[in-house]
């Protein structure tokens, strides 16, 4: 029975019981063999309401006929693999249910995790961090020591912008938000069993090239350690529970099976399509258009070091979405003071209270700190893309900054 068919009672809200309907999307971006991907997804039959699979455009489509009955949507995507971070935000946008479970093609969900999903998504949480276990040296054991364990991954997410903020760099994962929970409900990482020595060396070199010099507390390289556990001496290993072995073995056996599939015209998404919603994307010139309106008049003069409250109506006239909070790209409301000698004083940054897609307007209260030195100034309230440029659509106000000493003080 799909999760959406389960009714969860909410107690203590009133004299009559209330019920909610909660749905679950399972999604992945993968370049693994499709029979293996299908074996991973069989665990969610009767559990997930939606299954979305994005296949790397460089991957073979052998076994597509096995995958298609298990997925709601299958598309091909152009990715700068081995890192999938540029595609995560786009993939999340394709999911329509209230909750999203993200897996990779070389990960197997434990029985405990799939059994717990109805309870977890009926909660008031925004994120659930699950334990990832690295299988080694075979399917029956996992590494039970640092740094491979505990390896918590933010994989169960409420489908809302605040919970779906991607860090945007290799191994970055998700920005943690609350309420959330860390749970001992594992997913099993099969990478060490599925990838041969040549592919593993190439993958490690790629990761090191994208984020060079990342070290663990013991001084060893992160990539070298994670992907070559056999080089780290004696390791502490623990057995995989018997109820999970069958799932793991079914994926390992499926990884090399499957017949040549006929050519099927799958929907496709280009790298540019995915990049438009990646938070580390290059922001093009069309984004830097805005209109700012002052809703509360500013005084003609102010004391040095005082704080002026301003209320700004901001409109996004560009073609990019500006993020809320501390999201990337770092586009914020701010201000600058210009004095008569050509000096500039930057003000603090104020985050937007919600996402700002093209055409959106919002009201942003702004606290403007007056310069320390008395004199005649020009105040520019504008939007800034941090370390890149100002939008050059400012509200301009002339202001005399007076001494902090009053007449009584001087007398």
Secondary structure, DSSP 8 states (H G I E B T S, - for coil): --GGG-EEEE-SSSSS-EEEE--EEEEEEE-S-HHHHHHHHGGGTTT-SEEEEEEETTS--TTHHHHHTT-SEEEEE---TT--HHHHHHHHHH--SSEEEE--TTEEE-HHHHHHHHHHHTSS-SEEEEEEEEB-SSTTEEE-STTTSSEEEEEEEESSGGG--B--STT--B---SSEEEEEEEEEE-HHHHS-HHHHHHHHHHHHHHSTT-B-TTS-BHHHHHH-GGGS-S--EEE--HHHHHHHHHHHHHTT----------EEE-HHHHHTT-TTS---GGG--EEEEESS---SEEETT-EEEEEEEEEE-SSS-B-STT-SS-EEEEEEEEETTS-EEE---B--SS-B-TT-EEEEEEEEE--SS-EEEEEEEEEEETTTEE-S--EEEEEEEE-S--HHHH-
